[in-house]
Amino acid sequence: MTFQEIYSKLNSILPAGAITKVEENIIQPRITLSKNYLKEVCRYLHQTEGLYFDFLSNLTAIDNGVINDSLEIIYNLYSIPYNHHFVLRVELPRTFSSEKAEEFVSFEDYQIPSIPSICDIWKSADWHEREAFDLMGIWFEGHPDLRRILMPADWKGHPLRKDYQNLETYHGIKVAY
């Protein structure tokens, strides 16, 4: 199945505005999607005959910087039986604005961006989402065990964000950079 056919199938099930950008003339074609439709689209891609994206090969986060005021989540999807692949992309504001924001902040001094977890669709998302949470400060709603995976549990901040302030000490020990 071509990228254009995959895009047409998605476009046929989604309301106008759900897909915000399509880039097909690049090495890895990608569709940018509103986060409100992420779960629905992922479930459709995984369960639909002819598509059957059975493998989430990677999930990563990108910080577009304070000036652009956004973060991105990139999902590399692959269908082993049908041998097709593409990239699904979701852009998020750097801060999460909601009445329920306090629920999503565990140890940070600021509100963090939020997106639905897809662990229930692809089990491989579990550790990828934990890594994106740990290093970039993105909350994955509904994740069964969202906690730090690389940094100590009481580490302050998210070290891969461009606005991260290096700690001078950690538990009285000088942090070297």
N, C-alpha and C positions, 0 to 999 in steps of 0.2 A: 504494500500500500504506500502510495506517495504521501509526502507531507501535505500537499494540497488536498488530498482525499481525507486525511485525518482532520485537517482544519475544517473542511466542509461538514464532516460529521459533527464536530463539536459546535460549529456555528449553527447547525440545524436544531440543536437541543437547548441552546442558551438564549436568553433574552438579549436584546440590543444593548451594547455597552459592557457586557460581561467580558468579552475579549477586547482588551484595550490596544493591543499592538500585535502585528504579525510580521515576522522577519524570516523570509524564506530563501533569500539569495546570499546565504552565509554558510559556513562549513557545517554548523549545527543549527538547522532551522529551529525557530522558537516562537512560542505563543505567549504573550503576556496576558495574564488573567487577573480579574478582580478577586481579591481574597475571599469575598463572599461566596464565590462559586467553586473554590478550590476543592472542597470535599466531594461535591457533586461530580465535578469533572474527573477527578481521580478515580472515583468509584466507577464511573461510566467507562473510562479508559481501561480499567482492570477487568471489568465484567462483560464487556461487549464483544460478542463473537466477531472475528475479523480484525479486531484491534488487539485485544488481550495483552495489554502491557503488564506482563507478569514480573517485571524486574525493575525496581528503582535502583539504578546503578550508582547514583550519587545524589546527595542533597547538600547544598552549600549555601552560605550566606555571603553577601557582598555589602560593604558599607560604601555608599556613594558620597559620603562626606557631609559635613554640617551645612555647607552652602547649598547642596542639592536637597538636603533634609530628607533623605530616604535610605532605606535598606532594601536589598533584594534577596529573595529566596529562589534558588535555581534547582529544579528537579530534572535530572537526566533519566528519561524513561526509555525502556527497551522491551520489545516483544520478542522473546526467544523463538517461539514457534513460527512467527510470521516475519521475523528478521526486519523489523522496522523500528525506528527510534526518532525521538525529537526531544526538545527541551521545553519544559513548562516553567514560566517565570512569573513571580508575584512580587510587586513592589509595595513596600510598606512605609508609612511615615516613621521617622526616627522615634517618636513617642506615641504611646498608646493613649487615646483619649476616649474615656468611657466613665460612666458613673461607677462601674464595677472595677475600676483600675486598681484600687487598693487590694483587691483579692489577688491580683497577679504580681504584686511586688512582695518579694519575700525579704531580701536583705539589702535592697538597693535604695538609694536616696531619690530615685527618679522613677517615673512611670516608664515601662518598657513596651515595645511594640508586640502585638499579639496576632497569631494566625492559627487556624485549626490544625491539629495534629493529623497525620495520615498513617499513624502506626497500625491502626486497625485494618488498613488496606494493604500496606507493604510493611512487613515486620522489620525490614532493613532500615526503615525510617527511624526506629527507636534511637539508636546511638547517634545517627546523623543529627536528629533534632536536639538531642542532649548537647552535642558539640556546638551547634549553632546557638543554643541557649547560653552555654557556658562562655563561649568566646565572643559572641556578638550581642547577647542580651535580647534575644527574641523569645517570647513566651509562646509555647505550643499548647493551645487550649485542648484539653482532653488527653494529653500525654499521660500514660500510666505511671511514670516514674521520672518526672522532670527535675533533675538535680545535676549539679556539676559533674563532669566526667573527666576533665583534664586538670582543672585548677582545684586547689583545696576548697572544701565546702564553705569556709568563711572568708574566702577571697573577696575583696571589694572591687566591683567593676567588671568590665568585659574587655580583655586585653587586645582583641583585634578590631575594636571600634576606633575610628579615627579621632574621636574626642576623648579617648581613654587617657587618664592621668596616671603615670607610673607611680607606684607606691615607693616610698623611701625606705620603709621598714615593714616587716611582716613578723608579728610576734616578737618584736624586739631585735630581730635580725635584719641587718642592712641588706636591701635587695639590690643586687648588682645588675647593671645594664650595659 
